[in-house]
Amino acid sequence: MRFILLTALCFGATTWAQLSAVTSFLATEGPIAKVGLLANIGGSGSKSAGVKAGIVIASPSKSSPDYFYTWTRDSSLVFKAVIDSFVRGEDASLRTQIDQYVASQAVQQQVSNPSGTVSSGGLGEPKFNVDLSAFTGGWGRPQRDGPALRATALIAYGNWLIANSNTTFALSTIWPIVKLDLDYVASNWNQTGFDLWEEVNSSSFFTTAVQHRALREGAAFATKLGQTSVVSGYTSQATNTLCFLQSYWNPTAGYVTANTGGGRSGKDANTALASLHTFDPSAGCDAATFQPCSDKALSSLKVYVDSFRSIYTVNSGIAATDAVATGRYPEDSYYGGNPWYLTTLAVAEQLYDALTVWKAQGSLNVTAVSLPFFQQFNSTIAVGTYPSTSAIFTTLTTAVYNFADSFVAVVQKYTPSGGALAEQYTRAAGVPTSAADLTWSYASVLTAAAARNGLTGDSWGAKGLVVPSSCSTSGSGSGSGSSGTVAVTFNVVATTVYGENIYLTGSVDALQNWSPTNAMILSPANYPTWSITVNLPANSAIQYKYIRKYNGATTWLADPNNQLSTGASGAATVNDQWR
């Protein structure tokens, strides 16, 4: 808190009022959020009757929408917040819920489901019934971020156990769960799946980023437990994943493209959330891992925030450099496409994390990539490094802190008097909507408040990593190497009319076997070039075609079929023109 108060000394009267209001809001809302979060955890939660102990429900809402299920992803993110609070010594009683969560996940991993069994892909199943039986309805499956996030949460707990002389429990109880998840990640990180929002089936920045973290810290955790046989394999796949992570960066537009498919702009809260959940305070402003204060993450954050300035009525009349309500992505139409509490708070949290690192390293670096971000606060700022003793450092960090607080103030404005947080608040009037008492919304309050106070988790190994000059896209099980796919990026230049999209299909399963119905949509992020990256069988001759879809009509690229031959491993790019 000392940094907050010292920084605030530089603020004017208006900012002092905002600082006081945000501090007061978080002091009140924080305990409400904690109660709301715990109410949604089975075993003792007041809003989770009938739910097995340790199981997190997304929301008590059972209709419009029905969120009374447990998602691996959401549960892992929630319990990472719970475990971090416990490890910091804030509430020793949380250990009961944590141990119940551990026990529940050991059971959940073994439940056969539509994605498979524990040994045949079932760990990629996104959600389960609250009694831990399989959910068998239609859904976007698999989702490959859940195992990585669960491993990260449990490794945090396992590291605490080791530090507190309980290595035996970490090895006998935590490690078997973590190893299953890490083996899944090592084997499947190079496969597509549904994204964070369960809508786009492609490669996803958030998924790749959290998979990289899980493999990297998993190797270190295995070493602590003497499980050295898997370390080389996990480390190798972490390096491959880090290499692939770089491909999401769009240097021309200055932002991270969230998904390789989906036909949207790629401007998405996915990217800010990835920086939060892969934050390593020891890594500084590393751009390879897109740390919160890295030039790429800051540039991407500005592009993401600005994409909402003109589409929500609640943002009308707000200056171009002030905080606004933000949602998942600007093209969103779910429940009318509204701002979300957790995405608005994510902007603030990324900025708080950046401030923590700048203070710790005693300097702030402005690059050509991050220059537009910093020009919001100082239009004459130049590229360069500014030490903490400089007036520019003070001016910029003060402005960034105020900017971060302003996003919390947006959430405060649209939070009901009782403090209950739904999933969304309407774009027209800021009225809570969609699922009530969303667990992830409550968790986001707690993590943003912790970040504001300069609290961080432990390092997970992001410092000093080097991106290899060439990428391998082969996955491996149990840390052992195996090959079989090549990541091929398809680029096609095609001009379109509004509402028209470009798709890809071809002669192999990965290209949907010439199915126009199941053809994969390309991203127009670099329009008129449309792109998608697909993992194709290695050493194969493949034919493919592009398709236009517009207003119910399907138009195929003219004959003949396009052709390519994949190599034994690595990555490839094809550049085509619509004809």
Backbone torsions as a table, in degrees:
resi	resn	phi	psi	omega
1	MET	NA	-22.9	-177.1
2	ARG	-60.4	-39.7	179.5
3	PHE	-62.4	-39.6	-179.6
4	ILE	-60.8	-46.2	-176.2
5	LEU	-70.0	-39.2	178.8
6	LEU	-65.2	-42.3	177.9
7	THR	-62.6	-39.8	-176.3
8	ALA	-64.5	-21.4	179.7
9	LEU	-60.9	-22.5	-178.8
10	CYS	-87.5	-5.8	-174.2
11	PHE	-80.7	154.2	172.8
12	GLY	-83.1	-176.5	-174.9
13	ALA	-63.4	-42.1	-178.8
14	THR	-62.7	-43.7	-179.3
15	THR	-67.9	-36.9	175.3
16	TRP	-58.1	-40.2	179.3
17	ALA	-64.4	-41.5	178.4
18	GLN	-65.8	-43.7	178.8
19	LEU	-56.1	-47.6	-179.4
20	SER	-63.7	-40.9	-178.6
21	ALA	-66.8	-42.6	179.9
22	VAL	-68.0	-42.3	177.6
23	THR	-59.7	-43.9	179.2
24	SER	-64.9	-41.9	180.0
25	PHE	-61.4	-48.2	-178.5
26	LEU	-67.0	-33.9	177.4
27	ALA	-64.0	-32.3	178.9
28	THR	-86.7	-45.6	-174.4
29	GLU	-74.2	-29.9	-179.1
30	GLY	-55.8	-53.4	177.2
31	PRO	-62.1	-35.4	177.2
32	ILE	-64.3	-43.5	179.9
33	ALA	-63.4	-40.2	179.5
34	LYS	-64.3	-44.3	177.8
35	VAL	-62.8	-42.8	179.6
36	GLY	-63.8	-39.5	177.8
37	LEU	-64.2	-50.2	-177.5
38	LEU	-66.3	-27.6	177.9
39	ALA	-64.3	-22.4	-176.5
40	ASN	-98.6	15.0	177.8
41	ILE	-111.0	125.8	-177.2
42	GLY	-63.8	153.9	-178.7
43	GLY	112.9	-51.8	179.3
44	SER	-142.1	-2.0	-177.3
45	GLY	-66.6	135.8	-174.7
46	SER	-71.4	-18.5	-179.7
47	LYS	-114.6	18.5	-177.8
48	SER	-131.3	43.4	178.2
49	ALA	-61.8	136.8	179.5
50	GLY	84.4	-2.1	-179.0
51	VAL	-92.1	136.6	-179.4
52	LYS	-61.6	147.6	-178.5
53	ALA	-56.1	135.4	177.8
54	GLY	84.8	-5.3	-178.6
55	ILE	-91.5	130.9	179.9
56	VAL	-96.0	125.3	170.8
57	ILE	-88.9	146.0	179.4
58	ALA	-65.6	-37.2	179.9
59	SER	-165.8	153.2	174.7
60	PRO	-71.2	-9.1	-177.3
61	SER	-63.2	126.9	-179.3
62	LYS	-110.4	0.0	176.8
63	SER	-156.4	145.9	176.0
64	SER	45.5	57.8	3.0
65	PRO	-100.0	166.0	175.3
66	ASP	-92.2	102.5	179.3
67	TYR	-112.2	16.3	-177.5
68	PHE	-82.4	63.1	177.1
69	TYR	-139.7	173.2	174.3
70	THR	-115.9	125.8	177.0
71	TRP	-101.1	134.7	178.3
72	THR	-59.2	-44.1	-178.4
73	ARG	-62.5	-56.1	-176.3
74	ASP	-60.2	-42.8	-179.5
75	SER	-61.3	-40.3	-178.8
76	SER	-67.5	-41.8	178.4
77	LEU	-64.9	-40.9	179.0
78	VAL	-64.3	-46.5	-177.2
79	PHE	-73.9	-23.5	172.6
80	LYS	-63.4	-39.9	176.8
81	ALA	-65.3	-41.7	178.9
82	VAL	-63.9	-45.8	-178.5
83	ILE	-65.6	-41.3	178.0
84	ASP	-60.3	-41.7	178.5
85	SER	-63.6	-42.4	179.1
86	PHE	-63.7	-45.6	-178.0
87	VAL	-63.1	-33.4	177.8
88	ARG	-74.3	-5.0	177.9
89	GLY	83.0	19.9	-175.2
90	GLU	-79.5	-28.8	-177.6
91	ASP	-159.2	99.6	-177.8
92	ALA	-65.3	-23.9	-177.4
93	SER	-69.2	-15.2	-179.7
94	LEU	-66.2	-15.9	-177.3
95	ARG	-62.8	-29.6	178.0
96	THR	-60.3	-49.6	179.1
97	GLN	-64.7	-37.1	-179.3
98	ILE	-64.2	-46.4	179.5
99	ASP	-64.9	-33.8	176.2
100	GLN	-69.1	-36.4	176.2
101	TYR	-63.3	-45.5	178.4
102	VAL	-55.7	-48.5	-178.8
103	ALA	-63.1	-39.5	-178.4
104	SER	-67.4	-35.7	-178.2
105	GLN	-73.7	-30.1	174.3
106	ALA	-62.5	-35.6	176.9
107	VAL	-74.6	-47.3	-175.6
108	GLN	-59.5	-38.8	-179.8
109	GLN	-58.1	-29.2	-174.2
110	GLN	-90.9	-0.9	-177.1
111	VAL	-79.2	118.9	174.7
112	SER	-67.1	140.3	-172.6
113	ASN	-149.9	178.2	-178.3
114	PRO	-60.2	-20.2	177.3
115	SER	-84.7	-13.0	178.6
116	GLY	133.7	-165.6	175.7
117	THR	-98.1	-179.2	-179.9
118	VAL	-60.8	-26.0	-178.4
119	SER	-103.6	0.6	-176.7
120	SER	-134.4	35.4	173.8
121	GLY	105.2	-3.4	-175.9
122	GLY	-64.7	-19.6	179.4
123	LEU	-69.9	-14.5	177.5
124	GLY	-87.5	3.3	178.2
125	GLU	-69.7	128.4	-171.4
126	PRO	-76.1	-37.6	-174.0
127	LYS	-144.4	158.6	-177.3
128	PHE	-135.8	160.5	171.5
129	ASN	-67.2	159.6	-173.8
130	VAL	-71.5	-13.1	173.5
131	ASP	-92.8	10.1	180.0
132	LEU	70.9	15.6	168.6
133	SER	-80.5	160.3	-176.5
134	ALA	-70.5	139.4	170.1
135	PHE	-86.4	120.9	-172.3
136	THR	-109.4	4.2	178.4
137	GLY	-74.3	172.4	177.6
138	GLY	-64.8	140.1	-179.3
139	TRP	-163.9	165.0	174.3
140	GLY	-78.9	99.3	-178.7
141	ARG	-135.6	150.2	-0.8
142	PRO	-81.3	167.1	172.0
143	GLN	-126.1	115.7	-165.7
144	ARG	-96.3	7.6	176.7
145	ASP	-85.8	-26.0	-176.0
146	GLY	-56.4	-51.6	-180.0
147	PRO	-59.1	-38.9	179.8
148	ALA	-65.4	-44.1	-178.9
149	LEU	-68.0	-37.7	177.2
150	ARG	-65.3	-41.6	178.1
151	ALA	-60.2	-43.4	180.0
152	THR	-62.0	-44.2	179.0
153	ALA	-61.7	-46.4	-176.6
154	LEU	-72.8	-30.2	175.2
155	ILE	-64.6	-38.0	177.1
156	ALA	-59.7	-41.7	177.9
157	TYR	-70.1	-42.0	179.4
158	GLY	-61.1	-40.0	177.9
159	ASN	-64.2	-37.1	176.3
160	TRP	-65.0	-42.1	178.8
161	LEU	-60.5	-43.8	179.5
162	ILE	-63.0	-43.7	-179.4
163	ALA	-66.4	-19.4	-179.4
164	ASN	-112.3	35.3	170.9
165	SER	60.6	37.8	177.0
166	ASN	-130.6	46.9	179.2
167	THR	-62.2	-32.0	-178.4
168	THR	-59.6	-46.1	179.5
169	PHE	-67.1	-39.3	178.5
170	ALA	-60.5	-40.3	-178.0
171	LEU	-75.2	-41.1	-173.8
172	SER	-82.0	-29.0	-172.5
173	THR	-114.7	-46.0	-177.8
174	ILE	-76.8	-46.7	-173.8
175	TRP	-58.9	-43.3	-179.7
176	PRO	-59.0	-36.4	178.3
177	ILE	-70.8	-46.8	-178.6
178	VAL	-62.2	-42.4	-177.7
179	LYS	-62.7	-41.5	177.8
180	LEU	-59.6	-43.4	179.9
181	ASP	-66.6	-43.3	-179.1
182	LEU	-66.7	-38.2	176.7
183	ASP	-62.5	-38.8	177.4
184	TYR	-63.5	-45.3	-179.7
185	VAL	-63.0	-45.0	-179.4
186	ALA	-61.4	-32.7	-178.7
187	SER	-83.6	-26.6	-167.5
188	ASN	-124.1	4.5	-176.8
189	TRP	-60.1	-26.7	-177.1
190	ASN	-91.5	11.8	178.7
191	GLN	-105.8	146.8	177.7
192	THR	-74.3	163.5	177.9
193	GLY	-169.5	178.5	-179.1
194	PHE	-76.8	146.1	-170.6
195	ASP	-80.0	-175.1	-178.5
196	LEU	-53.4	-35.4	-177.0
197	TRP	-97.0	5.4	173.2
198	GLU	64.9	31.7	-175.6
199	GLU	-121.5	-33.4	-173.4
200	VAL	-112.9	127.8	177.0
201	ASN	-99.2	99.8	-178.2
202	SER	-166.0	-169.2	167.1
203	SER	-80.1	145.9	-173.4
204	SER	-133.4	134.8	-178.1
205	PHE	-58.7	-47.5	-179.1
206	PHE	-57.6	-46.2	-178.7
207	THR	-62.2	-48.3	-179.4
208	THR	-61.5	-40.8	-178.1
209	ALA	-64.5	-46.1	-178.2
210	VAL	-73.8	-27.8	174.3
211	GLN	-65.8	-42.3	178.0
212	HIS	-60.2	-46.2	179.5
213	ARG	-60.4	-47.0	-176.6
214	ALA	-60.0	-43.1	-179.8
215	LEU	-65.9	-41.0	-177.4
216	ARG	-66.7	-50.4	-179.1
217	GLU	-74.8	-24.1	176.0
218	GLY	-65.0	-38.1	177.8
219	ALA	-64.0	-41.1	179.0
220	ALA	-67.7	-39.7	179.1
221	PHE	-65.1	-42.2	177.7
222	ALA	-60.8	-39.1	179.0
223	THR	-62.8	-43.1	178.9
224	LYS	-60.3	-33.5	-177.2
225	LEU	-91.4	3.2	179.1
226	GLY	77.5	15.5	-179.2
227	GLN	-95.0	62.5	-169.2
228	THR	-74.5	-14.0	-176.2
229	SER	-66.7	-22.5	-177.3
230	VAL	-98.2	-9.1	-170.0
231	VAL	-63.1	-46.9	-178.1
232	SER	-60.3	-42.8	-179.2
233	GLY	-65.6	-44.5	179.1
234	TYR	-63.7	-42.1	-179.4
235	THR	-64.4	-41.8	178.9
236	SER	-61.2	-45.6	-179.9
237	GLN	-70.7	-30.2	174.6
238	ALA	-63.3	-40.5	178.0
239	THR	-63.9	-42.9	177.5
240	ASN	-62.5	-40.8	-179.2
241	THR	-66.5	-42.4	177.1
242	LEU	-58.9	-40.5	179.3
243	CYS	-62.8	-45.9	-179.8
244	PHE	-65.4	-32.1	-178.3
245	LEU	-57.7	-31.5	-177.1
246	GLN	-67.1	-22.1	-173.9
247	SER	-70.6	-14.2	-179.5
248	TYR	-79.2	-16.2	-176.3
249	TRP	-72.8	129.6	178.0
250	ASN	-105.0	94.7	-172.9
251	PRO	-67.4	-28.6	-178.3
252	THR	-69.3	-45.1	-177.4
253	ALA	-91.6	-11.8	174.6
254	GLY	76.6	31.8	176.3
255	TYR	-149.5	163.4	177.0
256	VAL	-82.6	124.9	176.8
257	THR	-80.1	120.8	-169.5
258	ALA	-64.8	-42.1	-175.9
259	ASN	-133.6	151.0	176.7
260	THR	-81.0	-11.1	177.2
261	GLY	-132.5	-173.2	174.6
262	GLY	108.5	-17.0	176.2
263	GLY	69.3	19.7	178.9
264	ARG	-110.7	178.7	-177.8
265	SER	-67.4	-25.6	-175.8
266	GLY	89.0	-2.9	174.8
267	LYS	-79.4	117.9	-164.3
268	ASP	-158.5	143.5	175.0
269	ALA	-61.5	-21.3	172.5
270	ASN	-40.7	-42.5	-172.3
271	THR	-76.0	-41.2	176.0
272	ALA	-65.9	-41.7	178.9
273	LEU	-63.0	-35.2	176.9
274	ALA	-63.4	-42.1	178.2
275	SER	-62.2	-39.0	178.9
276	LEU	-64.2	-46.5	-172.0
277	HIS	-85.9	1.7	170.3
278	THR	-124.2	21.9	179.0
279	PHE	-66.9	126.8	175.4
280	ASP	-126.0	107.7	-174.5
281	PRO	-62.9	-16.8	179.5
282	SER	-87.5	-9.1	-174.7
283	ALA	-89.0	-1.5	-179.4
284	GLY	62.7	-138.0	-178.5
285	CYS	-105.1	44.1	-177.9
286	ASP	-60.8	126.5	-178.2
287	ALA	-85.3	-25.1	-178.7
288	ALA	-64.5	-33.9	177.2
289	THR	-103.3	10.1	174.6
290	PHE	54.2	47.7	177.6
291	GLN	-60.2	154.1	-173.5
292	PRO	-52.1	-35.1	-178.8
293	CYS	-97.3	7.1	177.9
294	SER	-67.9	153.4	-178.0
295	ASP	-61.5	-37.1	-179.3
296	LYS	-69.2	-40.5	-179.5
297	ALA	-68.3	-37.0	179.4
298	LEU	-71.0	-42.0	177.0
299	SER	-61.7	-44.4	179.8
300	SER	-63.5	-38.9	179.9
301	LEU	-62.2	-42.3	179.0
302	LYS	-62.5	-44.9	180.0
303	VAL	-61.9	-42.4	179.0
304	TYR	-61.4	-50.7	-178.1
305	VAL	-61.5	-45.8	-176.8
306	ASP	-63.2	-25.0	-177.7
307	SER	-68.1	-12.6	-179.4
308	PHE	-103.8	-4.1	-172.2
309	ARG	-63.5	-34.4	-173.2
310	SER	-107.1	0.9	-173.7
311	ILE	-106.2	-14.3	178.8
312	TYR	-108.7	132.9	176.6
313	THR	-61.5	-35.6	-178.7
314	VAL	-64.4	-14.1	178.6
315	ASN	-97.8	1.8	-177.9
316	SER	-63.0	136.5	175.8
317	GLY	80.6	1.9	179.4
318	ILE	-86.5	135.5	-177.8
319	ALA	-60.8	153.2	-175.0
320	ALA	-66.2	-11.9	179.2
321	THR	-113.4	9.4	179.6
322	ASP	-102.4	162.7	-179.5
323	ALA	-67.7	147.3	176.7
324	VAL	-135.5	165.8	173.2
325	ALA	-70.9	137.6	179.5
326	THR	-126.8	153.9	179.5
327	GLY	-120.7	-158.4	-177.9
328	ARG	-70.8	-53.2	178.7
329	TYR	-160.5	152.9	-170.4
330	PRO	-64.1	-25.1	-179.1
331	GLU	-86.1	3.8	-173.7
332	ASP	-59.8	139.4	176.4
333	SER	-127.5	0.8	-178.9
334	TYR	-64.5	123.6	-174.8
335	TYR	55.2	29.9	179.6
336	GLY	93.7	-1.9	178.0
337	GLY	70.0	78.6	-172.2
338	ASN	-114.9	168.7	167.9
339	PRO	-65.4	151.5	175.4
340	TRP	-116.3	144.9	176.0
341	TYR	-60.9	-45.3	-173.3
342	LEU	-70.0	-31.5	179.6
343	THR	-75.6	-36.0	176.7
344	THR	-65.5	-41.5	177.7
345	LEU	-68.3	-28.4	179.4
346	ALA	-62.7	-36.0	177.6
347	VAL	-61.4	-48.1	179.1
348	ALA	-60.6	-43.7	-176.8
349	GLU	-64.0	-41.0	178.0
350	GLN	-60.5	-41.4	-179.6
351	LEU	-68.3	-39.7	176.7
352	TYR	-61.8	-42.2	178.5
353	ASP	-62.8	-40.4	177.7
354	ALA	-60.9	-44.2	179.2
355	LEU	-60.9	-39.3	178.8
356	THR	-60.3	-42.4	-178.9
357	VAL	-71.2	-43.9	179.3
358	TRP	-59.1	-40.9	178.5
359	LYS	-64.7	-43.6	-177.2
360	ALA	-66.1	-38.2	-177.5
361	GLN	-88.9	-10.0	174.0
362	GLY	74.9	21.2	178.4
363	SER	-163.9	167.4	179.3
364	LEU	-138.8	131.3	-176.4
365	ASN	-112.0	126.0	175.7
366	VAL	-104.5	120.8	178.0
367	THR	-109.1	174.9	176.6
368	ALA	-61.8	-30.1	-179.8
369	VAL	-73.1	-42.5	-176.3
370	SER	-89.6	-4.3	-176.8
371	LEU	-54.1	-46.1	179.1
372	PRO	-59.6	-34.0	176.7
373	PHE	-62.2	-48.6	-176.4
374	PHE	-74.2	-24.8	178.0
375	GLN	-66.9	-15.9	173.1
376	GLN	-61.2	-29.3	-173.2
377	PHE	-106.3	-21.3	179.1
378	ASN	-152.4	101.4	-172.8
379	SER	-65.7	-17.5	-178.2
380	THR	-103.5	6.7	-177.9
381	ILE	-60.3	143.0	-180.0
382	ALA	-114.9	157.7	175.3
383	VAL	-59.4	135.1	179.6
384	GLY	160.6	175.8	178.3
385	THR	-107.7	130.1	-175.3
386	TYR	-117.9	114.2	-179.6
387	PRO	-70.8	159.3	-177.0
388	SER	-64.2	-15.9	178.9
389	THR	-82.7	-6.1	-176.1
390	SER	-89.2	154.1	177.9
391	ALA	-66.6	-33.6	-179.4
392	ILE	-65.6	-40.1	177.3
393	PHE	-58.3	-46.9	-179.6
394	THR	-62.8	-43.5	-179.1
395	THR	-62.2	-46.4	-176.8
396	LEU	-68.9	-45.9	-178.2
397	THR	-66.7	-35.5	175.7
398	THR	-62.5	-44.2	-179.4
399	ALA	-66.6	-40.8	179.4
400	VAL	-66.3	-39.4	178.2
401	TYR	-63.3	-43.3	178.0
402	ASN	-63.4	-40.8	177.9
403	PHE	-61.2	-45.1	178.9
404	ALA	-60.6	-46.7	179.1
405	ASP	-59.6	-31.9	-178.7
406	SER	-65.5	-31.5	176.8
407	PHE	-71.4	-36.5	173.4
408	VAL	-63.8	-38.4	179.2
409	ALA	-63.7	-33.4	175.4
410	VAL	-62.5	-46.2	177.8
411	VAL	-61.9	-42.9	178.3
412	GLN	-57.9	-41.9	-177.6
413	LYS	-60.3	-35.5	-174.4
414	TYR	-107.7	16.2	174.5
415	THR	-92.8	128.2	179.3
416	PRO	-59.3	159.9	-175.2
417	SER	-58.9	-30.3	179.6
418	GLY	-80.8	-9.0	176.0
419	GLY	88.8	-0.4	179.9
420	ALA	-69.6	137.1	-177.7
421	LEU	-116.3	122.7	173.7
422	ALA	-84.7	-167.0	177.1
423	GLU	-78.8	-43.9	-172.5
424	GLN	-131.8	168.1	167.0
425	TYR	-133.6	139.7	-167.4
426	THR	-62.6	145.1	-177.7
427	ARG	-68.7	-22.0	-177.1
428	ALA	-89.5	-38.3	-173.2
429	ALA	-134.1	-3.3	179.2
430	GLY	73.9	26.3	180.0
431	VAL	-88.1	132.6	179.4
432	PRO	-54.3	138.5	-179.3
433	THR	-150.5	173.2	-174.9
434	SER	64.9	-150.9	-170.8
435	ALA	-63.6	129.0	177.0
436	ALA	-78.4	153.3	175.1
437	ASP	49.6	52.1	179.5
438	LEU	-69.8	124.1	-176.5
439	THR	-59.7	-41.5	-179.3
440	TRP	-65.6	-33.5	175.7
441	SER	-61.4	-44.9	178.7
442	TYR	-63.4	-42.5	179.0
443	ALA	-61.0	-36.3	-177.9
444	SER	-66.6	-32.1	175.0
445	VAL	-63.5	-45.5	-176.6
446	LEU	-66.7	-40.6	-179.1
447	THR	-73.5	-35.3	177.1
448	ALA	-66.6	-40.6	178.4
449	ALA	-64.1	-40.8	178.0
450	ALA	-63.5	-42.9	179.4
451	ALA	-64.0	-38.6	178.3
452	ARG	-61.3	-30.8	178.7
453	ASN	-89.6	9.5	176.2
454	GLY	75.9	15.8	-179.5
455	LEU	-85.2	134.3	-177.4
456	THR	-132.8	161.9	172.1
457	GLY	-83.7	-177.3	179.4
458	ASP	-77.6	162.1	174.2
459	SER	-65.6	142.5	177.0
460	TRP	-113.9	6.9	174.6
461	GLY	105.4	20.7	-178.4
462	ALA	-82.2	-15.5	-175.1
463	LYS	-69.4	131.8	171.4
464	GLY	75.1	14.9	-179.7
465	LEU	-73.4	145.3	179.9
466	VAL	-116.7	128.1	177.4
467	VAL	-77.0	125.8	-179.8
468	PRO	-64.4	156.2	-177.4
469	SER	-73.3	-22.6	175.5
470	SER	-135.8	147.0	-174.0
471	CYS	-102.7	143.2	168.8
472	SER	-109.3	138.2	-177.3
473	THR	-113.8	19.5	179.6
474	SER	-84.5	133.4	175.7
475	GLY	-87.9	166.8	179.0
476	SER	-148.6	143.9	176.4
477	GLY	-93.8	141.8	176.4
478	SER	54.0	26.1	176.5
479	GLY	81.7	4.7	178.7
480	SER	-99.3	148.7	-174.4
481	GLY	-78.6	140.5	169.8
482	SER	-153.2	145.7	-177.8
483	SER	-115.3	173.9	178.5
484	GLY	161.5	-11.9	-179.5
485	THR	-136.7	157.8	174.6
486	VAL	-129.1	130.6	179.1
487	ALA	-80.9	110.4	-178.2
488	VAL	-107.2	123.9	175.1
489	THR	-95.4	121.6	178.6
490	PHE	-99.0	121.0	174.8
491	ASN	-116.6	130.2	175.4
492	VAL	-135.8	130.1	176.7
493	VAL	-84.8	118.1	-177.4
494	ALA	-149.8	120.9	174.7
495	THR	-83.3	141.9	-175.0
496	THR	-137.2	167.4	171.7
497	VAL	-99.3	164.6	-178.0
498	TYR	-58.6	129.7	179.8
499	GLY	93.4	-8.1	179.3
500	GLU	-94.0	139.7	-178.6
501	ASN	-130.4	159.4	179.9
502	ILE	-110.5	135.5	-177.9
503	TYR	-125.4	166.9	-179.7
504	LEU	-132.7	137.7	170.8
505	THR	-148.3	167.9	-176.0
506	GLY	-171.7	-159.0	-164.0
507	SER	-91.4	2.8	-179.1
508	VAL	-126.9	165.8	-178.9
509	ASP	-55.1	-41.4	-177.5
510	ALA	-63.3	-19.9	177.0
511	LEU	-109.1	20.7	172.0
512	GLN	68.0	20.5	170.0
513	ASN	50.3	50.6	175.4
514	TRP	63.5	21.6	-178.9
515	SER	-84.4	116.9	175.8
516	PRO	-69.7	-27.8	-179.9
517	THR	-69.5	-41.5	-176.2
518	ASN	-99.3	7.8	179.4
519	ALA	-54.6	149.6	-172.9
520	MET	-93.5	129.9	-178.2
521	ILE	-75.7	141.3	178.9
522	LEU	-95.1	158.0	179.7
523	SER	-90.1	134.1	176.8
524	PRO	-95.2	22.8	-174.7
525	ALA	-56.3	-30.6	179.1
526	ASN	-113.6	37.3	-178.3
527	TYR	-47.0	137.2	12.3
528	PRO	-85.3	9.1	174.3
529	THR	-86.7	125.3	176.7
530	TRP	-103.6	140.5	-171.3
531	SER	-140.7	153.0	170.2
532	ILE	-156.9	146.7	174.4
533	THR	-112.5	128.3	-175.9
534	VAL	-129.4	137.1	174.6
535	ASN	-82.7	113.5	-176.1
536	LEU	-110.1	155.4	178.7
537	PRO	-58.2	136.1	178.3
538	ALA	-69.3	155.6	174.9
539	ASN	53.1	46.2	-175.6
540	SER	-131.3	145.2	171.2
541	ALA	-92.9	123.5	-171.0
542	ILE	-129.9	139.0	173.5
543	GLN	-109.4	149.0	-177.7
544	TYR	-155.7	164.0	175.8
545	LYS	-148.0	155.8	173.4
546	TYR	-97.9	154.3	-179.3
547	ILE	-131.4	140.2	169.5
548	ARG	-99.7	137.1	173.3
549	LYS	-127.4	126.7	-178.5
550	TYR	-154.5	124.2	173.4
551	ASN	53.7	40.3	177.4
552	GLY	87.5	-8.5	-178.8
553	ALA	-99.9	144.5	179.0
554	THR	-118.5	126.8	-179.8
555	THR	-124.6	124.2	-178.8
556	TRP	-87.8	149.3	168.8
557	LEU	-57.4	142.8	-178.1
558	ALA	-64.1	151.7	175.5
559	ASP	-63.6	157.0	2.9
560	PRO	-84.8	173.2	174.9
561	ASN	-61.8	146.8	169.4
562	ASN	-75.8	153.0	-177.3
563	GLN	-135.6	151.6	172.2
564	LEU	-152.2	159.8	174.3
565	SER	-124.1	124.6	178.9
566	THR	-83.6	152.0	176.6
567	GLY	-87.0	-162.2	-177.3
568	ALA	-79.9	-26.9	-178.4
569	SER	-167.8	-176.7	175.4
570	GLY	88.4	-145.4	-176.5
571	ALA	-139.3	159.3	-179.6
572	ALA	-149.2	159.3	178.4
573	THR	-133.8	136.4	172.7
574	VAL	-118.8	139.2	-178.4
575	ASN	-119.8	117.5	-174.5
576	ASP	-123.8	165.0	172.6
577	GLN	-120.9	140.0	173.8
578	TRP	-67.0	135.4	178.8
579	ARG	-130.0	NA	NA
